[in-house]
Amino acid sequence: MKKTDVIVTSGKRKSAIARAYIKKGDGRVRINGVPLEIYGHEMSRLKIMEPLLLAGDKASSVDVDVKVRGGGFMGQASAARTAIARAIVAYFKDRELEAILRQYDRNMLVNDPRRKLPKKPLGRGARKKRQKSYR
């Protein structure tokens, strides 16, 4: 595989799914067509930037385009973060970078398996039940 090729990776969190396309470039990152610098809430922006900051100079030599669907804004941020981290590791094939990311936070490279608990009968949600009155 040449460095000019495009690598596609994915990341998931709750019901959000992100696909990251990485190719040689000059450090541009876009989320759903919007530059990362002006994307969404500040907390979600900082969360998405974590793998880029840990990668250092390597991240400034590639362009990353992420498409995210489903979930809320923080679920989308976590999914995009996982997809970006996986893409950078796959593009550079760097075991040291993979170890750094895994040591910082394992969920950068591994999807978070937690999902919403399903609603149960006789209740309003997963845990809440109707109150009983014996009088």
Backbone bond lengths (Angstrom), bond angles and torsions (degrees), N, CA, C in turn:
res aa  C-N    CA-C-N  psi(-1)  N-CA   C-N-CA  omega(-1)  CA-C   N-CA-C  phi
1 M - - - 1.451 - - 1.526 109.33 -
2 K 1.313 115.24 133.02 1.458 120.20 -179.82 1.523 110.25 -88.25
3 K 1.306 116.47 161.26 1.463 120.88 177.91 1.530 111.73 -69.35
4 T 1.348 117.40 -16.93 1.457 119.80 179.83 1.524 112.01 -81.05
5 D 1.313 117.75 -12.53 1.452 121.14 -179.32 1.528 111.08 -69.39
6 V 1.308 115.38 158.27 1.459 122.22 176.99 1.518 107.80 -98.36
7 I 1.317 116.39 133.30 1.465 121.62 177.17 1.517 107.46 -110.93
8 V 1.336 116.01 133.92 1.453 122.33 -178.97 1.521 108.28 -114.23
9 T 1.336 116.55 127.59 1.461 121.82 175.98 1.517 108.78 -131.63
10 S 1.327 115.62 167.64 1.461 119.02 -179.59 1.516 110.18 -134.34
11 G 1.325 114.86 160.48 1.454 121.98 176.08 1.512 109.05 -145.85
12 K 1.327 116.18 148.02 1.459 120.66 -178.84 1.518 110.10 -131.75
13 R 1.339 114.63 148.70 1.457 121.74 172.68 1.516 106.83 -155.78
14 K 1.327 117.07 121.39 1.458 122.74 -174.33 1.523 108.66 52.90
15 S 1.326 118.41 -118.98 1.469 118.82 -179.75 1.530 111.91 -104.87
16 A 1.322 117.93 11.63 1.463 121.97 178.77 1.522 109.62 -92.51
17 I 1.324 115.71 136.60 1.462 121.88 178.96 1.526 107.72 -127.82
18 A 1.341 115.92 130.43 1.463 121.13 -179.03 1.522 109.83 -123.04
19 R 1.331 115.63 140.45 1.459 121.95 172.51 1.517 108.11 -118.00
20 A 1.320 116.83 129.42 1.464 121.32 -179.74 1.525 109.28 -113.03
21 Y 1.324 115.81 129.87 1.456 123.00 175.65 1.525 106.53 -109.70
22 I 1.331 117.03 123.82 1.464 120.06 -178.22 1.524 108.91 -122.94
23 K 1.326 115.28 137.07 1.457 121.07 178.46 1.522 108.65 -150.43
24 K 1.321 115.75 168.49 1.458 120.24 -179.90 1.520 109.63 -64.12
25 G 1.325 115.91 138.33 1.463 119.73 -177.98 1.510 110.88 -172.79
26 D 1.331 114.61 -148.95 1.461 118.70 -176.47 1.519 112.69 -128.13
27 G 1.328 117.88 35.79 1.451 121.61 169.93 1.512 116.49 90.29
28 R 1.340 118.32 15.73 1.460 119.99 179.22 1.524 110.39 -81.81
29 V 1.325 115.26 137.12 1.468 121.56 177.01 1.518 107.71 -126.50
30 R 1.345 116.36 126.57 1.458 121.61 179.27 1.519 109.30 -126.33
31 I 1.317 115.73 135.77 1.454 122.35 175.94 1.529 106.64 -114.13
32 N 1.315 117.54 116.41 1.471 122.87 -176.40 1.532 111.67 50.46
33 G 1.319 116.28 39.41 1.461 121.31 177.84 1.514 114.81 82.97
34 V 1.329 118.34 -1.76 1.467 122.39 -178.85 1.535 108.78 -104.70
35 P 1.328 118.73 131.33 1.465 119.72 177.12 1.532 111.22 -58.48
36 L 1.314 115.71 142.97 1.463 121.32 -176.11 1.524 112.13 -59.12
37 E 1.331 117.84 -31.35 1.465 121.52 -176.67 1.534 112.64 -62.44
38 I 1.338 117.50 -26.88 1.464 120.01 -177.73 1.525 111.69 -118.78
39 Y 1.318 118.06 14.38 1.460 121.60 -175.51 1.528 111.59 -81.72
40 G 1.301 117.98 128.65 1.457 125.65 165.82 1.513 117.45 49.37
41 H 1.320 114.63 -149.19 1.460 123.06 -178.91 1.526 110.51 -78.04
42 E 1.308 116.11 155.55 1.466 120.19 -177.54 1.519 111.53 -65.20
43 M 1.334 117.74 -39.91 1.476 120.10 -179.32 1.524 110.93 -63.83
44 S 1.318 117.08 -42.64 1.466 119.05 179.58 1.526 110.32 -67.63
45 R 1.329 116.90 -36.43 1.468 121.00 178.02 1.523 110.74 -62.76
46 L 1.337 116.91 -44.03 1.470 120.58 179.16 1.521 111.32 -65.07
47 K 1.327 116.77 -37.09 1.459 120.79 178.96 1.525 111.06 -65.01
48 I 1.325 116.59 -40.83 1.465 120.96 179.42 1.526 111.05 -67.92
49 M 1.333 117.20 -32.30 1.464 121.22 -176.61 1.525 114.10 -76.13
50 E 1.342 118.25 -15.70 1.467 120.68 -175.35 1.533 114.00 -53.38
51 P 1.344 120.63 -51.92 1.466 118.06 -179.52 1.525 112.74 -64.38
52 L 1.338 117.36 -30.45 1.464 120.31 178.72 1.525 111.03 -68.14
53 L 1.335 116.24 -39.45 1.466 119.87 178.93 1.522 111.36 -69.50
54 L 1.336 117.38 -37.92 1.459 120.50 178.96 1.531 111.84 -70.10
55 A 1.328 117.09 -30.16 1.470 120.56 178.86 1.519 111.62 -73.68
56 G 1.320 117.39 -24.94 1.463 121.42 175.67 1.518 113.32 71.08
57 D 1.346 115.91 -128.50 1.466 121.50 -175.29 1.527 112.57 -67.92
58 K 1.316 117.04 -24.88 1.470 119.39 -179.56 1.524 110.91 -63.38
59 A 1.323 116.71 -36.40 1.466 120.46 -178.38 1.518 111.67 -67.98
60 S 1.329 118.06 -23.47 1.460 120.05 -178.77 1.526 112.36 -81.47
61 S 1.335 117.85 -3.17 1.468 120.42 179.28 1.527 112.58 -105.45
62 V 1.347 117.34 7.18 1.467 120.51 179.97 1.532 110.18 -133.17
63 D 1.335 115.22 153.67 1.456 122.08 172.37 1.517 108.03 -104.21
64 V 1.331 116.78 135.54 1.462 122.30 -179.91 1.519 108.56 -121.72
65 D 1.332 115.46 128.09 1.462 121.10 176.04 1.523 106.86 -120.78
66 V 1.340 116.28 122.51 1.459 121.22 -176.00 1.520 109.09 -117.36
67 K 1.325 115.69 134.51 1.456 121.65 173.36 1.523 107.74 -116.22
68 V 1.330 116.93 123.18 1.465 122.45 -175.04 1.518 109.10 -122.97
69 R 1.340 116.35 138.47 1.467 121.85 177.21 1.514 109.39 -138.43
70 G 1.325 115.78 150.66 1.457 121.94 173.74 1.519 113.12 81.41
71 G 1.330 115.50 162.77 1.451 121.57 175.04 1.513 113.92 72.60
72 G 1.325 114.83 -172.67 1.455 122.23 177.67 1.514 110.67 -94.74
73 F 1.330 116.31 -176.40 1.457 118.68 -174.00 1.524 112.73 -69.93
74 M 1.352 119.02 -34.02 1.470 118.95 179.09 1.534 111.15 -77.70
75 G 1.329 117.79 -33.86 1.468 120.45 173.92 1.516 110.54 -62.98
76 Q 1.330 116.28 -41.19 1.463 120.33 177.11 1.520 111.17 -65.10
77 A 1.335 117.17 -38.33 1.465 120.79 179.19 1.530 110.53 -64.61
78 S 1.327 117.24 -42.73 1.469 120.28 179.20 1.522 111.46 -66.67
79 A 1.330 116.64 -39.32 1.465 120.11 178.24 1.526 110.67 -65.35
80 A 1.329 117.17 -42.26 1.459 121.51 179.12 1.527 110.55 -65.47
81 R 1.299 116.75 -39.60 1.471 121.92 178.23 1.516 111.38 -60.38
82 T 1.341 116.94 -46.08 1.459 121.23 178.23 1.526 110.61 -63.12
83 A 1.328 117.45 -44.09 1.465 121.01 -179.37 1.528 111.45 -63.26
84 I 1.335 116.99 -41.96 1.469 120.80 -179.94 1.521 110.80 -65.78
85 A 1.333 117.26 -44.59 1.467 120.42 -179.48 1.527 110.74 -62.48
86 R 1.314 117.05 -43.90 1.465 120.41 178.13 1.521 111.60 -63.06
87 A 1.334 116.22 -39.01 1.467 120.34 -179.37 1.525 111.18 -65.50
88 I 1.318 117.16 -43.14 1.465 120.15 -179.75 1.524 110.85 -63.88
89 V 1.327 116.77 -43.51 1.474 120.38 179.44 1.523 110.33 -64.52
90 A 1.340 117.68 -42.37 1.464 121.05 -179.48 1.527 111.62 -68.48
91 Y 1.317 117.77 -36.05 1.461 121.55 -177.94 1.529 111.48 -68.16
92 F 1.333 115.87 -46.35 1.463 119.67 -176.59 1.524 113.45 -90.65
93 K 1.330 117.73 -13.99 1.476 122.40 -178.57 1.524 110.51 51.16
94 D 1.333 115.73 48.54 1.458 122.52 -174.85 1.528 109.55 -109.16
95 R 1.333 116.36 111.71 1.462 121.34 -179.34 1.528 111.77 -70.30
96 E 1.330 117.35 -33.16 1.468 120.25 179.32 1.531 110.82 -65.73
97 L 1.337 116.12 -42.82 1.454 120.18 177.56 1.522 110.69 -63.51
98 E 1.316 116.79 -39.72 1.462 120.88 177.14 1.522 110.70 -61.33
99 A 1.336 117.32 -41.88 1.464 121.25 178.64 1.532 111.27 -65.55
100 I 1.335 116.74 -38.54 1.474 120.37 178.43 1.523 110.28 -63.79
101 L 1.328 116.73 -46.04 1.463 120.75 -179.76 1.523 111.34 -64.78
102 R 1.320 116.44 -41.62 1.464 120.29 -178.95 1.524 110.79 -66.86
103 Q 1.326 117.40 -37.71 1.458 120.78 179.42 1.532 110.80 -69.64
104 Y 1.329 117.31 -37.64 1.469 121.15 179.67 1.526 110.47 -65.88
105 D 1.337 116.55 -50.96 1.459 121.48 178.45 1.524 107.95 -161.53
106 R 1.312 116.06 118.74 1.464 120.79 -176.57 1.522 111.96 -62.18
107 N 1.337 117.85 -30.18 1.457 121.39 -178.10 1.528 112.94 -71.34
108 M 1.323 118.01 -2.71 1.454 118.65 172.92 1.518 110.92 -71.51
109 L 1.329 116.84 -31.37 1.462 120.26 -177.87 1.526 113.17 -110.97
110 V 1.332 117.22 -14.88 1.462 121.48 -177.53 1.530 107.78 -121.13
111 N 1.338 116.50 132.23 1.462 120.25 177.95 1.519 110.37 -62.74
112 D 1.319 116.36 146.26 1.458 122.20 176.88 1.527 107.95 -80.71
113 P 1.332 118.91 118.48 1.473 120.34 -173.38 1.524 114.56 -78.88
114 R 1.331 118.50 -7.04 1.466 120.17 -175.34 1.521 110.74 -68.01
115 R 1.332 115.36 136.24 1.452 122.26 178.06 1.517 108.94 -132.28
116 K 1.316 116.18 168.56 1.452 121.23 179.41 1.519 109.86 -69.33
117 L 1.337 116.26 137.96 1.456 121.96 178.63 1.522 108.71 -74.43
118 P 1.341 118.97 136.04 1.465 119.23 -177.59 1.530 112.61 -73.16
119 K 1.314 115.49 154.75 1.465 122.25 179.02 1.524 109.86 -69.02
120 K 1.339 115.79 143.05 1.471 121.72 179.68 1.528 109.68 -104.98
121 P 1.342 117.24 159.73 1.468 119.10 177.08 1.528 111.90 -66.77
122 L 1.314 116.33 156.70 1.469 124.67 179.70 1.520 112.90 62.82
123 G 1.286 117.50 20.87 1.458 119.89 179.23 1.505 110.45 -139.48
124 R 1.348 114.33 169.78 1.453 119.29 179.62 1.518 111.31 -90.92
125 G 1.319 117.61 -15.90 1.455 120.93 -177.92 1.511 110.05 -157.34
126 A 1.328 116.08 -153.58 1.452 120.73 -176.69 1.531 112.24 -71.35
127 R 1.331 116.84 -37.18 1.469 120.83 -176.89 1.529 113.58 -116.30
128 K 1.320 117.20 -33.73 1.458 120.85 -173.80 1.532 110.65 -70.83
129 K 1.325 116.46 135.78 1.453 122.65 179.26 1.532 109.25 -122.18
130 R 1.321 115.63 161.63 1.463 119.97 174.16 1.519 108.88 -70.02
131 Q 1.315 116.16 142.61 1.452 119.13 179.66 1.512 110.55 -75.64
132 K 1.321 114.53 147.36 1.464 119.99 177.73 1.509 109.39 -104.35
133 S 1.310 116.30 143.26 1.435 121.42 174.42 1.526 107.00 -128.09
134 Y 1.306 117.13 123.85 1.466 120.74 -176.24 1.530 112.08 -95.41
135 R 1.326 118.08 16.10 1.465 120.33 -179.30 1.503 110.65 -120.90
